[in-house]
Amino acid sequence: MEPVKERRWRLRESDESAVAAVAEGAGVPALLARLMVNRGITDAGAAGRFLNAALADCHDPFLMGGMTEAVERLLAARRDGEPVCIYGDYDVDGITATALLMEFFRSVGFACFYHIPNRMEHGYGLAEAGVRAAAAAGARVIVSVDCGVTAVTEALLCRTLGVDLIITDHHTPGETIPDACAILNPHLPGCSFPFKLLSGVGVAFNLLIALRLRLRESGGFAVGGIPNLREYLDLVALGTIADIVPLTGENRLFVRFGLKELTATRRPGIAALKSVSAVTGEVSAYDVGFKLAPRLNACGRLEDATRGVELLLSRDPEEAALIAGELDASNGERRQLEQEILQDARARVEADPVDRFGIVLASEEWHPGVIGIVASRLVELFHRPTILIALMEGSGRGSGRSIPAFHLYNALVTCSGNLLKFGGHKYAAGLSLAGEMVDLFAEEFNAHAAGVLAPEDLTPDLLIDAELAHHEVTAALPGLIARLAPHGAGNPAPLFLLRRVPILDRRILKEKHLKLRVALPCGAVDAIAFNLADFVCSGVVDLLFSPEINVWNGRESLQLKIKELRNSVD
């Protein structure tokens, strides 16, 4: 099977009446109105709230099912001095959620500790060994973060051990809901919380909002001792961006204000993480997703995720610098493993003569902490739902990623007869199975994918926000687009089409990047196309690009960041 060679250039279809209404009602340029309509913001009121977002726009956390029960149980634990265990997960979402609750609980007088399972020993989510360890350490309440909504057996174990379980999660629930003291998950049937797409740390943050409110109402804070929840948004932004949930609604609010907290760097651990990641100045969503989060993630993928929590909770700059250095080294090791597994997996897919609708591969040579990243790379290359499985001692642990037309969690439900455990959502999931079931699972998964996907679904789309005339490309364009930031999943950086652009100069950078100088009415403009050095240009090209301001030697200039280009056809 060959990698995808072409992507469809597809111009988004905008509701022109909505564009006109937003432009007039919100008093914004027509292009900005079009970009918002393309992102589902179709009336002037919503546009105004989007552009002038405030934390006061957050929904009432008590709209979330189970919130009242969770808060009452936690307040009782605080009053009676009962130990609370925060049971996290080993990815960035779980690490940040664990640190978030630990810091807040400590600040308001809880007796608390945390537990994060070892990926190699226990796999994803609540596990019997972890629950028993928490109970043995004295926990009377366990609060799960970023996991637990499918932990039916583990919830029963908590009951048996006399431990009250509060689940906070954002993954898709199974058919059977765990018997817990309270479950906070916007996806639960009947949950009235309006925004359903929170990350795990976003659900945990709503718990903090509710706890703080009840403590304040009951006089539970000393004078001047009310925690400022804005200061916790750096952790929420880290986990939200890393988990690739849509940056819309509440998520966008958390990230928008959380990036300011990350820039201010109140925590020694964040300062140390930024230092080893070479992140300076104003922190962007890109910095989080591609520099900070991978290093924080590396500890949970290869070793012990508790080092990530220790980094975020550290108040000692020397200790923080030491841990950050360890995480940076782990990230380098992770990248090397990732490349080795990617080369192996890609070669196996390309050697397969069958053009499959779904990819399932397994190996005893693969590290389970890295296969999720590699699955994402294979999805980018082949545009097929992909599951990679690391085999160890007769069992397998898998991680999957998907494409827009395929709901991965629903597929695992269909194929669950071959699985021991699974969980996740539309685009990402984890699973475990017996080693001898891999081939049967692969056949069933591919058959399901073939029944769900049409051939056209296997060609990726590049969605274009607007086709611009040459004179519309000016140095003011990046500033206009910045009003929509932060960009990410669900709120992508706008992509524009520019036809018949004359090339003035062409250069190759670092043997793999293409640097063009193009002629526009505003003057000669640089355009950079990463990893497209092999493209053979004619004198005139069509560009898909995002505009940005490039800073070099203190000077600012307009630059076009090319997503894809083609030679113009008369």
C-alpha positions, 0 to 999 in steps of 0.5 A: 500500500502506498502513502497518500500522494495527493490531498483534495483542495476543497473550498469551504462553503460559507453561508453568505447571509451569515457572513454578512450578518456577522460582519455587520452585527459584530462590526468586523471585516467581511473576511474575519466574519467569513472565517468565524462562520467557517468555524460555526460562529454564525451570529453577531452575538456569538462572534462578539463573545468569541472575539472578546472571550472572558472567563465569566463566559464559562458554564456553571460547573453544577450543570455537570451531572454528579458535580453536587455529589462529588463536591459534597463528598470532598467537603466531608473528606476535608472536614473529617481529615479523610485522605484523598487519593488523586488517581491520574493517567500517564499522558500530559492531560492526566499529569496536569490534571493530577498536579492541578488537583494536588495543588488546589487540594493542598492549598485548601486543607485536604489530606491528599496524595496521588497515584499514577499507574506505570504504563508498562506494568498496569496499562491505561486507567484505573487498575486493581493494583493501583486501587488496592495500593491507594486503599492500603495507603489510607485513602477514603476517597479516590478521585480519578482524573482523565480515566475511569468512566469504563472502570466497572470492575475497579469501581466495584473493588472500591466499594468492597474496600470501603473507598468512595470513588469519584470519577472525572473523565472525558472519554466515551462511556461504555454500555455499563456505567461504573457504580461510583459515588459520583461521575463527572463526564459531559458525555454521560447520558443525561448530563446537562453540561452544555460543552461536551468536548472538555479535556480531562484536565478541563473536567477536573478544573470544573470540579475546582470551580465548584469546590471553590464556590461552595467553600467561599459560600460556606466561609471555608476560606480564611480572610484573603485565602481564596485561591485565584483559579486563573493561576491554575490555567497554565496547567489546564492549557498544557493538558488541553492542547496536548490532548488535541481536543477542539479549541472551541467553547470552554477549551478556547477560554482555558487555553487563551488565558492559560497561555498568558499564565504560561508566558508569565511562568509562575511555577519553577517547573514550568520555567525549567520546562520552557528553558530545556525546550528553548521556549522564550517570549510569548508562549503559543499553542504551537510551543505547548503542542510541539515543545513543552508537551512532548517533553512532559509526555516523555516520562510517562511514555518511557518511564515514570509519569510521576516525575512530570507531576513532581516537576509541575508541583516543585517549588525548588528551581534547582529540583525543577531544573534537574527534573526538566533535564531528565524529561528532555533526555527522555524526550530525545530517547522517545524520538529515537524510538519513534523513528525506529518504530515508524520505519518498521511500521511504514515498511510493513504497510508499504510491503502489503499488496492489499489496499486496506481500509484499516491498518492493524500492526503488532510487534514484540519489538515495539515500546508501548509508550511510543506506538500512539505517536507512530500511529498518528504518523501513519495516519498522516502518511496513509490516511487510514484508521490505524492501530499499533499493538506492542506485544509482551509475554503473550498479551498486547497493548494497542494505541489507535488514531483515526481520520474524520470519517471514522469513529474509532471508539465505535469501531472498537465497540463493534470489535470488542469480542476480540478485546480484553479492555478498551477506551477512548473517543472518535480520534484516539483510543487504547486497548488490550488483548490476548496476543493470539487474538491479534490476527482475528482483531485485525481482520474484523477491524479492517472489515468494519472499516471497509463497511464504514468508509467509502473510497473517497474517505481515504483521500484527505481534504485540505479545507480552504477558508477563502480564495484571496485576490493578490491585493488582499495579501498585506502585512495587516492580514496576520493581525486580523487572523490573530483575533481568532487565536489560539489556533489548534484542533477545532479552530485551525489556523486559516488556510487561504488559496492564492492563484497564479503567483509569480515566483521571483526566486527559489532556494533550498534550505537545509536540504529539505525546505523550499524557500520562495520569493513571490511577487505581490502588489504589496511587494516581494514576499517570502514564502516557506514550504517545509519538507517540500524541497523536491517540488519542481516549480514553474514560473507561476504557482497556486499556493495554499498558505497561512500568513504570518509575521516573520521576525529577523534581526529585529525586523518584521516582515510578512511571510507566507507559510505554505501548506501545499503548492501546485504549478498553475494551469492556464 
